[in-house]
Amino acid sequence: MEVDKQLSPDELDKECSILLELDENDPLFDKKKKLLQDNGFKTKEQVRIKRSSDPIWLSTSLKVMLQIARIIKLDEVELYFGGEEQLDSYSPRNELDALNSILQLVESSLSDACEITKNVLQDLRNLTIDKICEFAEENSLKTTIVEGQNSDKEKQLLQWGENNGVKTRLQIACVEGAGRGAIAREDLKVGDTALEIPTSLIISEELVQKTDMYHVLEKLEDTSSETMLLLWSMKERHNTDSQYKIYFDTLPEDFHTGLSFGISAVMSLYGTLLLDEIMQAKEHLRAQYDKLFPALCNEHPDIFPPELYTWEQFLWACELWYSNSMKIMFADGKLRTCLIPIAGFLNHSIYPHVVNYGRVDSATNTIKFRLSRPCSAGQECCLSYGNLSTSHLVTFYGFLPQGYNPYDVIPLDIGGADDDSTEGSSTSEWTTHMVRGTWFSENWNIFYYGLPSPFLDCLRRARNPMLLTKTLLPENLENEIEILEDLLAIFNDMMDSLGDADLDDRKNTSWDVKLAVDFKFLQRGIVSSILTSCHKGLDLVKHELSKMHG
Ligand SMILES: C[S@@+](CC[C@H](N)C(=O)[O-])C[C@H]1O[C@@H](n2cnc3c(N)ncnc32)[C@H](O)[C@@H]1O
């Protein structure tokens, strides 16, 4: 496989090519461009594929395309941690997104290819699918279905949906540790649509606009369509004539998210950033509520009956919208926050089956949940709710995901050590820094230690702007020792502030304390992995230094 070589017209005739392109509007364009260049690629890369079904040629083509597509599809966290590492894959989400983007490019090239090219592209398509299946096989989690817990309400909702145009290859069941989930009824392949929902069933701002509530709310300053929908749902859930009655009947009486944590759970979070996140989110919501109530109930008691607009009911609606809504791009190009009956049963996974689902298909006027990896009959089909940290998932969704979450980062405030105006800095340098569990890293060598390079480079620059090369010189190694000792001090303090694990209230059986204690356990694991990396790094550097002196 060769990339972008000059070919004679005769040779060109024997080849076809696929264009992989980094979007100029990508907010991470500069950083990705640099990473592409470091790997020998341009931002627009024409990958030529020979008109030969030689399997070695094809798999080399796919390998090159995958290298490029992975970088194009990186998100900020993946780029920060993976930028300098030659990783086999950056994250399960990135790998699936990259492979599926190649699959879509190959499929669209297939539609207007000539007969001979078609055969090669077909082989490339099959190879890409094999690669997806292989990756899926190696990166999956098992979920356990809890038999006999399925209630009639979910069946009724599914039936209502099917009567109104929903097409589903999923059924609803109880999943251990995650409430209800969506299970494949049959073996589903990559590219299959697991669920398709007509836009007519989606709950979005248009519904509020048809009510008398809207005329009151539109006159208020700063009232977003999300707030309007939230207020609408507080009333609609009690409306026995609602067209969404069957949907509202399936919703829980109480949501168990971080926003409902009691005092013991909050106290258990002492020393973690989650404590601040939850307190700030709750204060924000309380302020929003106080801005609207009791004023709206006093002025329009017929539209906002006081018994439906209590703080508890407001919090319930906030938890509903935070944990169940999806942002959908409609055919008019507008992004709207929506509730989507039936799709609301899909749980989140770090190894998702459905990665891209936020766009209305204008040809069918439906939302399609297309599989980015296979899902066999009886297996739970999961979404990616987004690149969310566990602290966000606890606060707004109320759960800790299974498996190692690549988005569990600890942001670091290192006092403007990296300022973009610094001489020599470029737009591809980082101005904010973070760490995460060092088990994600594949580079434990000297100058890396499993820690993120942008962070270490920033510390090096701050200590000694002259010592930027990663070469085994005594002055560099002395510098490394100081950096690693500083890090040990920072993360030892962080560990101390998390408190003694033996004092965690593990016997407490309330859902919120359990979640808080599990979160703290996770946090200690992350900090402990960083401390281990620093200790190992120090040993490594001291050993090298002793060889020089010895
Ligand atoms: C959109 S709903 C999904 C359906 C939900 N399980 C139910 O029974 O209604 C989102 C909620 O599902 C739960 N959930 C989603 N993914 C989960 C996971 N991986 N583990 C545990 N709970 C999960 C959380 O309670 C979250 O707030």
The ligand as a Gaussian input file, in Angstrom:
#p B3LYP/6-31G(d) Opt

LIG

0 1
 C      -31.907000       6.477000      29.227000
 S      -32.142000       5.602000      30.670000
 C      -31.869000       3.947000      30.168000
 C      -32.984000       3.018000      30.640000
 C      -33.017000       2.746000      32.111000
 N      -32.121000       1.663000      32.447000
 C      -34.422000       2.454000      32.597000
 O      -34.629000       1.431000      33.253000
 O      -35.304000       3.279000      32.348000
 C      -30.713000       6.065000      31.546000
 C      -30.615000       5.458000      32.919000
 O      -30.306000       4.077000      32.811000
 C      -29.361000       3.664000      33.783000
 N      -28.158000       3.223000      33.082000
 C      -27.792000       3.484000      31.811000
 N      -26.646000       2.874000      31.484000
 C      -26.252000       2.202000      32.580000
 C      -25.129000       1.384000      32.883000
 N      -24.187000       1.128000      31.988000
 N      -25.037000       0.861000      34.123000
 C      -25.988000       1.110000      35.060000
 N      -27.078000       1.889000      34.838000
 C      -27.212000       2.421000      33.609000
 C      -29.129000       4.872000      34.668000
 O      -30.009000       4.811000      35.733000
 C      -29.477000       6.024000      33.746000
 O      -29.889000       7.178000      34.450000

